Amino acid sequence: MGYELGRFEGDVDEELICPICSCVLEEPLQAPQCEHAFCSACIHEWLTRQPTCPVDRSAITPNQLKSVPRILRNLLSRLTICCDNKSYGCSVVMKLDALPNHLQECEFNPKKPIQCENGCGLVVPKDEIKEHNCVKELRNLIQQMQQKLTDIQTESMEQKILLRDQKREIQSLNEALRAMRIMNPRIRDIQTSMENEDLTRWVNSLQPARVTRWGGMISTPDAVLQAVIKRALMESGSPSHVVNELMENAHERRWPSGLSTLETRQLNRRQYENYVTKRIPGKQAVVVMYCENQHMPEELILEPGLVMIFAHGVE
């Protein structure tokens, strides 16, 4: 698609008009034999439908297209055009060849990258700054980096330097987020609310599970099994701020008093059927989340929830 005629001052020669879109040529290319010129985007789209010149129907393939002569490019560059951002208040008029450089610096460009001044320091498009949420963006960035860390940890030892740098960057982002919470109580409240919403959304996305053999519960999972379950939690969309805590709660040493010993587990087995359990996708494991199990006695539930791993017996 070329430049709209209405943006130019003075008359524009017909030779500079694209026959397909009827606009001034943009990144023009010409046919090999008849030498008709078209916008690059226009002619490539046209040739996906029919391999002929739109003007005289001579055969053309995309590989046969070539650059227009220098004289045509010079004529285009001398045309006078108004800025793309005229509707946003820019009144600058310039030669067509100066337009790309101007758009990069134009103060009226709604997509111009600017730095957030509310504490996070992230660079966002100008027209998105009003809706920009520092806490949400920092948390998303942290979660993305934590996922990268998990992927890197499975790769070769040659990635150790990258892993170290990623950890430093995550640490810096976490420090920035903590500083913002300290300085602004409202941000702290917003983050808490967002974390609760994320947790509820994730819990609701999991499939209900039924445990048929509570005696198959593994109270002290080894490191390999723990890593497998942790990865499954992250892949299921578990909010990053609870993943580590949930995995800590997969060990008997962190279980509430009603589950902490073999004797108490035997005494409380009849109550297990009252748990609301959700399946960790693809694994013989469930999460028992506090938000869904507040009906259970205090000695059988823990915040934010429990991870129960089984040798078998999860449907």
N, C-alpha and C positions, 0 to 999 in steps of 0.2 A: 504494500500500500504506500502510495507516494504522499507528497506534501499537498495539502488542500490549497487550491488556487487563491482563496480568499485571504490567505496569510501573506501574500506577496504585494509589494508596492509596484504599481505600473503594470504594463502589459507583459504577458509571458508568451514567447514564440511557440507556435504549435509543435515545432520539432522537439520541444522540451516537455511535452505532455505524454503521459503513458496511455496508449490506446486501450488498455484493459481497465484501469481504475479512473481514468480521466483526471488524474492529479499530476502535479509536477514530479518528474522522475526522481526516484530515491534509489541510490546504489544501482545505477542503470547497467543493463546488459543488452547486447544486440544479437539478432539472428545472424547466422554465418553467411547466408547468400543474399537475402533481401535487405539486410542491415537495419531492419526496423528495431527501435529501442523500446525497452520496457523496464519497469521497476523489477529488481531482482526477485523480490517476494512474489510479485504478481505473476511473472512468467514461469517461475518454478511451480507455483500452484496450478497454473493453467496446464502445464505439461503433464501433471499427474492425471489429468482427465483426458487430454488428447495431444498427441505429439506433433502439432502443427503450429505454424505462425498464426496468431489471432487476426492478422491483417490480410495476408494473401494465401493462407492455408498451405504454404510450402512446408515440407517435412522438417522437423527439428527434434533433436534430442537434447537433454540437459547438458551433456558433455560438449555439445557443439557451441553453446553460448559463449560469447567473448565480451571483453570490455569495450565500451564505446570509445570513439576517437577522442584525443585530448581536447580538440576544439569544442566538442560538445560538453565535456567536463568543465572546461573553462567558462562556457556560457552559463552553466548551472551555478557555478561557484560565485558568479557576479550578481546573481539575483538577490534582491533585498527582501528579507523575510522577518516577520515578527516572532517573538519568543513563543515556545510551546506553552509557557505559563502565563500568557496574556490574561486568561480568565481569572488567574489568581492575583493579578495586580502588576505584572511585569510589563513595562512599556518600552523595553529595549527593542530596537530594530537593527538588524545586522546583515552582512553578507551571508549567503547560505553556507559557505565553507567555514564560517566562524561559529555556526550554531552549536556543534557538538561541545566545543570548549566552554561556550557560554552556559549551556545547560548544566554542566558539572558544577559551576559556581553560582548559578542563579539563586538569589535569596528567596525567590518566590516558588521555587521547586518544592512541591509537597512531599516528594520522596527524597529530598536532600538528607543525608545522614547527619544527625546531631547527637551530641552526648547528653545522656540523662543527668540532670543536676540535682536529683532527689536522693542521691546516695549510692546507687549501684554502679554508676559510671559506664553503663552499657550504651552502645551506639544504636539508635533506632531511627527509622524514617520520620521526618518532621511531622507528617500528618497522623502518625500513630502515637505521638508523645503523650497526648491527652489520655489515651486509653492504656498507656504503658503502666504495668504493675511491677514495681521493682522486686518485691518478694517473690512473686510468681515466676518472673523471668530468671532470677538467680537460682531458685529451686529447680526449675527446668534444666538450667545449665549444669547445676550440680548433679542432677540425676543422669543427664546424658554422659557426663564425665565419669560417673561411677559405673555406668554400663560399659564405657570404654575400658575402664580399669579391669572389670571382670573379663572382658574379651582379651585384653593384653596379657592377663595372668595365665591364660591358657596357651600363649604363644611361646616362642623360643626365648632363651636367656638374652638374646641380642636386643630385646625390647626393654631392658631394665632402665636405661637412661630415659626413655619416653615415659615409662611408668613413674619414675621419680618426679619428672616435670609435671605430669598430670596431677600427682598427689599435692605438689606445692600449689598448683593453680586452684585445686579444690579447697585446700586449706585457706587460701586467700579469699576465695568467695565465701566460705563459711564465716570467716572473720568479719567480712563486710556485712554479711547478713546479721550476725550477732550484734555488731556495732549499731546497725539501723534499729534493731529491736530495743536496744538500751536507750537510744536517743529518742525514740518515738513509740510510746506505749500503744498508740493506735495501730502502728504497723505490726506490733506483737499480737494484738487482738485479731488483726486481719489474717496473719499467718496461722494462728491457732484455728480460726474458723475454716480456713482453706484446707489445713491438714485434716481436720475432722471430716470435711466434705469429701476429700480424696479417699480417706479411709473407708467411709461409708459406701462410696461409689465402687471401690475395689471389692469390698466384702459382698456387695449385692451382685457383682459380676461372676462370682464363683458358683460352681454347681453344688447343691446340697449333697452331702455324703452320708452313708450309713455304715457304721462300724459293726461288724458281725463277730469279731473276735478281739475283745478288749485285752485279752491276755497276751496278744501279740505285740503290745506296745513296747517300743524300744526306748528305754529311759536315758541311755548314754550313747548317742550316735557317734560313730567315729568321724574323723576329719573329712574323709572322702564322702561319706553319706551326707554329712552336714553341708558340704560344698554343693552337692547335687541338689539338695532341697532348697538351699539358698538361691541357686540359679533359677530353679523352677518358680520360686516366689517372685523374683524380679521379672521373669518373662511373663508371669501372669498379670503384671501391672501393679504389684504391691508398692505403695508409696515408699520412697527411699528412706523417710524418717522413721519407719517402723521395722524395716527389714532386719537390721542387726539385732534389735531388741527381741523380735520374734524368734530369731535363731538362738539367742541366748536362752529363751524360754523353752527351747527344745530339749534342754538338759534337766535331769532330775534335780540337780542342785538349785535350780531356779523355780521349780514347781511349787504351787501353793501347798500348805500343810496337809490338805486332804489327799494329795497325790505323792507326797514326798518320800514315802517309804512303801515297801512291799506290803506291810501289814495294813497301812491306811488304805492302800488301793484295794486290798481284799475286802475291807470293811465297807467301802463306798461303791463297790461295783454296781449295785442296784441303781444308783443315781446316775450312772454314766449315760443311760438312754435318754436322760433329760437334756443332755448337751445339744446345742445347735452346732453341727459340724459342717464345714465346707471343704470340699476336696481340693488339694493342691494338684493342679492339672498334671495328669500322667504319672503320678507318684502314689505309693502306698502311704499317704500322709494326709492329715487334715489340719485345718486351723480352727481353733475354738476361740472366737473373738469375744472380748469383754462386752462390746456394744450389743451383741446378740445373746449374751448369756448372763445378763444381770439378774435373771430369775434364779440362778444357781447360788448355793451357799458360798460365802466368802472364801472358805477354805478349799473350794474347787475351781476357782477362776482367778485370773490374774490379768492386769492391764499390760499392754493393749490386747493381749491374747496369748494363747498357747499353741505351739506347734507340736502335734503328736505324730510320731513316725511309727509305722507298724511293719512287721515282717510279712503280714498277710491279713486279710479280713476287712478290707475297705471296699465298699461298693459305691 
